[in-house]
Amino acid sequence: MDPGAVLNRGCEALSHKQYRQALEHLVWFHENAVLQDRAYYGVRLSFALGCWKELASVYPPAMEALRFVRSRAIGALRAGLGNRDLFHDFVSINRELGEARETYDLFRTLSARQPALAEECRHLAVDAIVETGDFDLASRCLPPPECHLLWLSERLNADLEPKTVPAATALQRREIYVQNYCSDVRAALCILKGLGNKDAARAALEWAIALVESKAARLMVAQELGECDE
């Protein structure tokens, strides 16, 4: 079965208010897509979960199913049977449910009981840790700000290197890459501000913009991050 086709059928069923069928397709996609094609990893934890959450907002069995998947993940992780991918599932579901505290609490547990796994997963937990306001822990989950921003910008610049794709596709990719970059930078700036390092946060903001090589992308980043200096 083609995972992409199953996901499309699930979203189409949702749009036609065929909720039971939509749930069946979305659950199948979540459970099987990556087993058939690893390329669906990102879609599975972003667009597909977003569609599932939308369904859950109007169809209670979908919410029950989503919480069941999360409970299964946390059970395995606490029992020492999980891995980074399962933790990423858990984090992504919590993001859709708006329950960052669940991620924070589990990460604290893993740090105490399974430090090797916590080390693998620390960057996945940063946003939730920041949201809970534990800036000291969040700062320990990332490299020093200058190293982190340099790494983020190098990744963005590499992603934005010219590729032979249609203009519309290139624009869409650039927007996605810039949004992801700005999200990561915001978290780093929030940590600095939370620790009382406002001058360092201001300098980091300027550097994060300057490190973007593409002029068009740099302007987008400046616009996206402008509010961070307030």
Sequence and secondary structure as in RCSB ss.txt:
>XXXX:A:sequence
MDPGAVLNRGCEALSHKQYRQALEHLVWFHENAVLQDRAYYGVRLSFALGCWKELASVYPPAMEALRFVRSRAIG
ALRAGLGNRDLFHDFVSINRELGEARETYDLFRTLSARQPALAEECRHLAVDAIVETGDFDLASRCLPPPECHLL
WLSERLNADLEPKTVPAATALQRREIYVQNYCSDVRAALCILKGLGNKDAARAALEWAIALVESKAARLMVAQEL
GECDE
>XXXX:A:secstr
  HHHHHHHHHHHHHTT HHHHHHHHHHHHHHHHHH GGGHHHHTTHHHHHHHHHHTT HHHHHHHHHHHHHHHH
HHHTT   HHHHHHHHHHHHHHT HHHHHHHHHHHHHH HHHHHHHHHHHHHHHHHHT HHHHHHTS  HHHHHH
HHHHHHHHHTS  SS HHHHHHHHHHHHHHHHHHHHHHHHHHHHTT HHHHHHHHHHHHHT   HHHHHHHHHHH
GGGG 
